[in-house]
Amino acid sequence: MSSDFETYEQDFGTITAEVTNKIGKIPKLSGEEKTQLVLNVDKQLEEVRELLEQMDLEVREIPIQSRAMYTTRLKSYKQEMEKLEKDFKRSRIAYSDEVRNELLGDDAISSEGQRAHLLDNTERLERSSRRLEAGYQIAVETVKRIAQQKKE
């Protein structure tokens, strides 16, 4: 069963890498090109959601003693998916922000810089929180395993 999970993990990695690349291109495009790329990314994000559902089903079938590790990995993938969705939303808005900046002039640029800085810091904080959470989960699993080994 874990081999199915690992296959899903590989697919997840491939698709999310493609999505990340495309999300970076969206703000630079306009018109029909942008629309097509947005539709394409939206379709791929739906594929990722389906992969996560399949992974979730696989985790439920894994024996309890190994399930915790896969559950933690799945949780991490779900967090990555949330980040991708946020990035996708921001990239779609970026073009309209550029138009807004042209209309409003330099004041909008400085406030946009502040906004970008705030978003960067928020992302950094979210990544750090996810790392801390993952570390905490690993520590909890380790303690549980040690306790189980002592019982045996």
C-alpha positions as a Markdown table, in Angstrom:
| # | Residue | x | y | z |
|---|---|---|---|---|
| 1 | Met | 0.0 | 0.0 | 0.0 |
| 2 | Ser | 2.8 | 2.4 | 0.8 |
| 3 | Ser | 4.0 | 2.0 | -2.8 |
| 4 | Asp | 0.7 | 3.4 | -4.0 |
| 5 | Phe | 1.2 | 6.3 | -1.6 |
| 6 | Glu | 4.7 | 6.8 | -2.9 |
| 7 | Thr | 3.5 | 6.8 | -6.5 |
| 8 | Tyr | 1.0 | 9.5 | -5.5 |
| 9 | Glu | 3.8 | 11.4 | -3.8 |
| 10 | Gln | 5.8 | 11.4 | -7.0 |
| 11 | Asp | 2.8 | 12.6 | -9.1 |
| 12 | Phe | 2.2 | 15.3 | -6.5 |
| 13 | Gly | 5.8 | 16.5 | -6.7 |
| 14 | Thr | 5.7 | 16.6 | -10.5 |
| 15 | Ile | 2.4 | 18.4 | -10.8 |
| 16 | Thr | 3.1 | 20.9 | -8.1 |
| 17 | Ala | 6.5 | 21.7 | -9.7 |
| 18 | Glu | 4.7 | 22.4 | -13.0 |
| 19 | Val | 2.0 | 24.5 | -11.2 |
| 20 | Thr | 4.6 | 26.5 | -9.3 |
| 21 | Asn | 6.4 | 27.3 | -12.6 |
| 22 | Lys | 3.2 | 28.3 | -14.3 |
| 23 | Ile | 2.1 | 30.5 | -11.4 |
| 24 | Gly | 5.3 | 32.4 | -11.7 |
| 25 | Lys | 4.5 | 33.2 | -15.4 |
| 26 | Ile | 0.9 | 34.3 | -14.9 |
| 27 | Pro | 1.6 | 37.9 | -13.8 |
| 28 | Lys | 3.8 | 38.5 | -16.8 |
| 29 | Leu | 1.1 | 37.5 | -19.3 |
| 30 | Ser | -2.1 | 39.3 | -20.4 |
| 31 | Gly | -5.1 | 38.6 | -22.5 |
| 32 | Glu | -5.8 | 35.2 | -24.0 |
| 33 | Glu | -2.4 | 33.7 | -22.9 |
| 34 | Lys | -3.1 | 34.6 | -19.3 |
| 35 | Thr | -6.6 | 33.2 | -19.5 |
| 36 | Gln | -5.4 | 29.9 | -20.9 |
| 37 | Leu | -2.6 | 29.6 | -18.4 |
| 38 | Val | -5.0 | 30.3 | -15.5 |
| 39 | Leu | -7.4 | 27.7 | -16.8 |
| 40 | Asn | -4.6 | 25.2 | -17.1 |
| 41 | Val | -3.3 | 25.8 | -13.6 |
| 42 | Asp | -6.8 | 25.6 | -12.2 |
| 43 | Lys | -7.2 | 22.2 | -13.9 |
| 44 | Gln | -3.8 | 21.0 | -12.5 |
| 45 | Leu | -4.7 | 22.2 | -9.0 |
| 46 | Glu | -7.9 | 20.1 | -9.3 |
| 47 | Glu | -5.7 | 17.1 | -10.2 |
| 48 | Val | -3.6 | 17.8 | -7.1 |
| 49 | Arg | -6.7 | 17.9 | -4.9 |
| 50 | Glu | -7.7 | 14.5 | -6.3 |
| 51 | Leu | -4.2 | 13.1 | -5.6 |
| 52 | Leu | -4.5 | 14.3 | -2.0 |
| 53 | Glu | -7.9 | 12.5 | -1.7 |
| 54 | Gln | -6.3 | 9.3 | -3.1 |
| 55 | Met | -3.4 | 9.7 | -0.6 |
| 56 | Asp | -5.8 | 10.2 | 2.2 |
| 57 | Leu | -7.6 | 6.9 | 1.3 |
| 58 | Glu | -4.3 | 5.1 | 1.1 |
| 59 | Val | -3.3 | 6.4 | 4.5 |
| 60 | Arg | -6.5 | 5.0 | 6.0 |
| 61 | Glu | -5.6 | 1.5 | 4.6 |
| 62 | Ile | -2.0 | 1.5 | 6.1 |
| 63 | Pro | -1.6 | -0.5 | 9.3 |
| 64 | Ile | -1.8 | 1.6 | 12.4 |
| 65 | Gln | 1.8 | 1.2 | 13.5 |
| 66 | Ser | 3.1 | 2.9 | 10.3 |
| 67 | Arg | 0.1 | 5.3 | 9.7 |
| 68 | Ala | 1.5 | 8.2 | 11.8 |
| 69 | Met | 4.4 | 8.8 | 9.4 |
| 70 | Tyr | 2.2 | 8.8 | 6.3 |
| 71 | Thr | -0.4 | 11.0 | 8.1 |
| 72 | Thr | 2.3 | 13.6 | 8.8 |
| 73 | Arg | 3.5 | 13.6 | 5.2 |
| 74 | Leu | 0.0 | 13.9 | 3.9 |
| 75 | Lys | -0.6 | 16.9 | 6.3 |
| 76 | Ser | 2.5 | 18.5 | 4.9 |
| 77 | Tyr | 1.3 | 18.0 | 1.3 |
| 78 | Lys | -2.1 | 19.5 | 2.2 |
| 79 | Gln | -0.3 | 22.6 | 3.6 |
| 80 | Glu | 1.8 | 22.9 | 0.4 |
| 81 | Met | -1.5 | 22.7 | -1.6 |
| 82 | Glu | -2.9 | 25.6 | 0.5 |
| 83 | Lys | 0.2 | 27.6 | -0.3 |
| 84 | Leu | -0.1 | 26.9 | -4.0 |
| 85 | Glu | -3.7 | 28.0 | -4.0 |
| 86 | Lys | -2.7 | 31.3 | -2.2 |
| 87 | Asp | 0.1 | 31.9 | -4.7 |
| 88 | Phe | -2.2 | 31.2 | -7.6 |
| 89 | Lys | -4.7 | 33.7 | -6.3 |
| 90 | Arg | -2.0 | 36.3 | -5.8 |
| 91 | Ser | -0.6 | 35.7 | -9.3 |
| 92 | Arg | -4.0 | 36.2 | -10.9 |
| 93 | Ile | -4.4 | 39.5 | -9.0 |
| 94 | Ala | -0.8 | 40.7 | -9.8 |
| 95 | Tyr | -1.7 | 41.9 | -13.3 |
| 96 | Ser | -4.6 | 44.0 | -12.1 |
| 97 | Asp | -2.3 | 45.5 | -9.4 |
| 98 | Glu | 0.2 | 46.5 | -12.2 |
| 99 | Val | -2.6 | 48.4 | -14.0 |
| 100 | Arg | -3.7 | 50.0 | -10.7 |
| 101 | Asn | -0.1 | 51.2 | -10.1 |
| 102 | Glu | 0.0 | 52.8 | -13.5 |
| 103 | Leu | -3.2 | 54.7 | -12.8 |
| 104 | Leu | -2.3 | 55.8 | -9.2 |
| 105 | Gly | 1.4 | 56.6 | -9.8 |
| 106 | Asp | 4.3 | 56.4 | -7.3 |
| 107 | Asp | 2.2 | 56.3 | -4.1 |
| 108 | Ala | 0.8 | 53.0 | -5.1 |
| 109 | Ile | 4.2 | 51.6 | -5.9 |
| 110 | Ser | 5.5 | 52.3 | -2.3 |
| 111 | Ser | 2.3 | 50.9 | -0.7 |
| 112 | Glu | 2.6 | 47.9 | -3.1 |
| 113 | Gly | 6.2 | 47.4 | -2.0 |
| 114 | Gln | 5.0 | 47.5 | 1.6 |
| 115 | Arg | 2.3 | 45.0 | 0.8 |
| 116 | Ala | 4.7 | 42.7 | -1.0 |
| 117 | His | 7.1 | 42.9 | 2.0 |
| 118 | Leu | 4.2 | 42.0 | 4.3 |
| 119 | Leu | 3.2 | 39.1 | 2.1 |
| 120 | Asp | 6.8 | 37.8 | 2.0 |
| 121 | Asn | 7.1 | 38.0 | 5.8 |
| 122 | Thr | 3.7 | 36.3 | 6.2 |
| 123 | Glu | 4.8 | 33.5 | 3.9 |
| 124 | Arg | 8.1 | 33.2 | 5.8 |
| 125 | Leu | 6.2 | 33.0 | 9.1 |
| 126 | Glu | 3.8 | 30.3 | 7.7 |
| 127 | Arg | 6.8 | 28.2 | 6.4 |
| 128 | Ser | 8.4 | 28.5 | 9.8 |
| 129 | Ser | 5.2 | 27.5 | 11.5 |
| 130 | Arg | 4.9 | 24.4 | 9.2 |
| 131 | Arg | 8.4 | 23.4 | 9.9 |
| 132 | Leu | 7.9 | 23.7 | 13.7 |
| 133 | Glu | 4.7 | 21.7 | 13.4 |
| 134 | Ala | 6.4 | 19.0 | 11.4 |
| 135 | Gly | 9.3 | 18.9 | 13.9 |
| 136 | Tyr | 6.8 | 18.7 | 16.8 |
| 137 | Gln | 5.0 | 15.8 | 15.0 |
| 138 | Ile | 8.2 | 13.9 | 14.5 |
| 139 | Ala | 9.1 | 14.4 | 18.2 |
| 140 | Val | 5.7 | 13.1 | 19.3 |
| 141 | Glu | 6.0 | 10.1 | 17.0 |
| 142 | Thr | 9.5 | 9.4 | 18.4 |
| 143 | Val | 8.3 | 9.6 | 22.0 |
| 144 | Lys | 5.4 | 7.2 | 21.1 |
| 145 | Arg | 7.8 | 4.7 | 19.5 |
| 146 | Ile | 10.2 | 4.8 | 22.4 |
| 147 | Ala | 7.3 | 4.3 | 24.8 |
| 148 | Gln | 6.1 | 1.3 | 22.7 |
| 149 | Gln | 9.6 | -0.2 | 22.6 |
| 150 | Lys | 9.9 | 0.1 | 26.4 |
| 151 | Lys | 6.6 | -1.7 | 26.8 |
| 152 | Glu | 7.8 | -4.5 | 24.6 |
